[in-house]
């Protein structure tokens, strides 16, 4: 017997649906019932006023109310079985985020590198990134942070190794490059990286690695040539800085490495946005420093952190 028929048979004409709808595909029925007796004959649609006598509205007894609650519980259970069990991901994301923050706390904040996972070691951009990461690690004396993947992320790791400085990684379980079948990094010590299931936790960790809580923190965000993932991470960080939601007590330098004019079309597009009025004049330029080469990037960071000239050994 359907739920509607069960209710009708048990509660009779004194109950009628006040609100109900049926999803034709999922077969889920939601309803709300109210007690309502037959309208007294003396009360017509347009007249026949007067107070109703006490006791005119019958009240469902205890068994009826109990059965009504049971039917409502059955409807909720039916809906829950279709929608599936409650999602556990919010709790899992929070736990993974806490592990990312703990890794950053243990290894220290520093320079965060965003870049393509598809660039081979023989590519000039790979060699330039290795050199840049080596010199930034020496200049700022900081930890080098990457997504612990192949391509330009690996180039930055190698540069930090050459500088004999610490390395930290927040890896994602599925990378666009070759290291997709395993959550393990091929050579980084396991205590220096974390493999994330959730992009949101990984992004929070990378942002946390770049924020500055005191003047002794020397950090940076370095955007290297990359694709969709790199641009996603870069523009999210820019938006956080723009809206003052990055959580940093002090400014964080963001560098866009425009190797071989790689990002020139993007910069033209942003200029077009300014002409259309969707970007305020000078808004994007205030958020980052566009550098055509490594020396320009190193000079900018040295000036930003007031590194004496005699310590600029790059």
N, C-alpha and C positions, 0 to 999 in steps of 0.2 A: 504494500500500500504506500502511496506517495505521502510525503510529509503534509501536503495541503489536505489530502483526504483524511489523514489521521487526525489532524487538528479539527477539521470540520465534523468528523464523526464524534469526537470526544467532547467538544465544546459547543456544538450545535449552532443555532442561529444567533446566539448572543455574542459571538465573536466574528469580526470581519477584518480583513487586512486593511491597515491604515497606510502601509507603504510596502510595496513589494516589487521585485523585478527579477527576471530570469535571464541568465546569460545563455544564449542558445547553443554556444559551442562548448563551454565548459560545464554546463549543467549544474551550475551553482545557484541555489535559491536563497535569497535573503529576505526576511520579512519581519515586520513588527506588528504585533496584534494588540488590540485594545478591547476592553469590554464595552459593548454597546447594545442596549436592549432594543426591542422593536419600538419605533417612535409611537407615543400615545396618539390615539385617533383624534383627540381633542386639539392637537397641535398641528395645524396645517402649515403649508409652506409660507403663507403670507399673513397669517393671523393666529388667533387663539393663544394669546400670551398667558401669563400667569405662572406662578412658581410650581415646580414639580413637587408632588408630595414626597415626603421622606420615604426611603425604601423602594422608590420606583426603579432604581438601577440595581439589578442583581449583581452580586459579587461572587467571583469564582471561589470555590472552597479550597482548602489546603491541598487536596489531591490534584485538583485541576491546575493550581499554580505550580506544583511540583512537576507535573507532566509537561507543562509549558516550558519550564526551565530545561527539562531533559531534551525536548525537541529543539530548542535554541542551541543547546550544546552539540547536538547531532549535526545541526547545520554548520556550526563553526568548525567541527571536526572534518566534515566533508570538504569545506572550503580549504582547510589547512592541508588536507591530503593532496589536493590539486596544486596548491601553491608551493608545496614542498616544506621541509623543516625550516625552522628559523636559521638565518644566515649566521655562520660563525666567523665570517671574514673580518667584521669590524674589530673583534677581539684579537684575531690573529695579526691584523695589520698593526694594531697598537703594540703587541708584543714584539713584532719584528722591528718596528720603529725604535723601540727601547733598546734592542740589541744593536741597531745601527748607531744610536747615540752613545752607547757604551763603548763601541769600537772607536769612535771619534775621540771620546774622552781619554781612552787608553793610549792612542797613538798621537794625538795632538792635531789641532787644526792646521790648515796650510793652503797650498795651491790646488785648486780643483780643475781638472782638465776634462773638457767635453770634446769629443771628436769621433770621426768615423771608425767603425770596426772593420771596414773593408779595404783600407789602404795597405798594400803589401810593404814589407820591409825594404824593398828596393826603390820605393817611390821617393822622390825628393822631399815631399811633405813629411814622410816618416823620419827622414834624417834631420830635417829642420826641427821637428818636434822633440826628438831626442836631445838635440843641442839646447833647445829652449828650456826644457824641463831640467836639464843638468844645471844650467846657469841660474835659473830661478831658485832652485833648491839651495845653491850655494849663496846666492845674493840674500835671500830671506831667511835661510837656515830653518826651513819649515818642512813639514810632511808633505809628500806628493800624493794627492788623492785622484783616483780614476774610477771608472766603472769596471776595472779589472777584466776587460775584454781584450780582444785582438786589435789589430790596426793601430791607430794613433794613440789609443789608450795604452797599448803595450809599449809604444815608443816613449811615452812619458815615463812609464815605469823604468825602462832601461836608462833613461837620462838620470832619474833619481838614484839608481844604483851606481852610476858612474860618479855621481857627486857624493856617494856614501851617506845618503840621507834616508830617513824612514819613508816607507811606502804604505799606504792604506788603500783598500779597494772595496767597493760595494758593487758586487757582481749581480747580474740578473740571471735567472735560470735559463732564459732563452735569449741569446744574442744574435745579431744579424750576421755575424761572421762565422768562423769555422768552429768555435768552441761551444757548440750547442747541445751536444749529447751528454754533457756531464756538468754538475754543479761545482766541480773542482777546478781550480786554476792549475795550469801545468807546472808552474815552478814557484809561485809565491808561497811562503810559509802559511799554514792554515790559520794561525793566530793574527794574521795581518789583513784578512779580508773576510767578507761575509757574503754568502750567496742568498739573494733576496727572492722571495716569491712574488712580492707586490711592488709595482713600480712606484706607488705612492710612498712606501717606506724607504725605498732606495733614494728617491728624490729628496725626501726630508733629511736623510743622512748626508747626502752630498751638500745640501744647503747648510746643514749644521757644521760641516767641515770647513765652510768658508766664512761663517760669521765671525765677528770680532767683538769680544766682550771687554777687552782692555787694549791699551796702546801697545802692549807687548805682543799682541797677536798680529802676525804678518801673514795675511791670507790674500788670495786672489781667485778669480774665476777666469779661466783661459779657454775661450771657445776656438777650437781648431776647425779646419774644414770638415764638414760632416753632412749627414742627410736628415731624415725626418726626426730620428731620435735626438740628435744633437740640437736641432732647432727647437724641438719641444722643450728640452731642458733649459736651453739658453733663454728662450722667451718667457718661460715661467719664472726664472730668476729675475729677469728684467722687470716683469710685472710685479713681483714681490718688492723689489727695490722702489719702483715707481709709486706703489701704494703704501710704502713704508710698513710692509708686513713681513720682511725677511727676518726680523728678530735679531738684528745686529745693532749693538750699541754704538758702533762706529762705522764709517763708510767702508764698503768693500769694493776694491777696484775690479772692473770687468773688462777684459781685453778680447777683442775680436781679431784673430789673426787672418788677415786677408792675403794669404799666400797666393802669388800669381794671379791676383785679382779674383780669387775664388768667390768672394762675397760681393763683388761689384754690382751684380744684377739685383741682389737683395737690397743693397744700399740705394740703388736707383728706385726700387719699388717703395722703400720707406720714404724717399723724397717725394714720390708721386702721392703717397698717402698724406703727406704734409700739404701738398697742393690741393688735394681733395678736401682737406679739413678734418680728416679722421685722426691725424696725429698733430699735436701742437708744434709750432715752430721751435726747433732746438730741443724738443722733448727727448728724442731717442739719443741724440748726441750727448746729452747730459748723463745718460745711463751707462755708457761704455766708452772705451777708447779703441778706435780702429787703428790697427798697426799693420803695415805692409811687410814687416820683417822682424826678426828676432831682436836686433839691436834697438829698434824703436820701442819694442815692448819692454825690454830690460831697462832702458833709460826712463820710461814712464814709471815703472815700479820703483826704481831707485829714487826718483823725485818724489813720488807719492809717499814713500816711507822715510824720506830724508836721509838716505844712505850717503855717507861722506864719499867724496870723489876718490879718495885713496883706497876705498874698499870696493870700488866697482871694477872688479877684475874679470870682466867678460870681453 
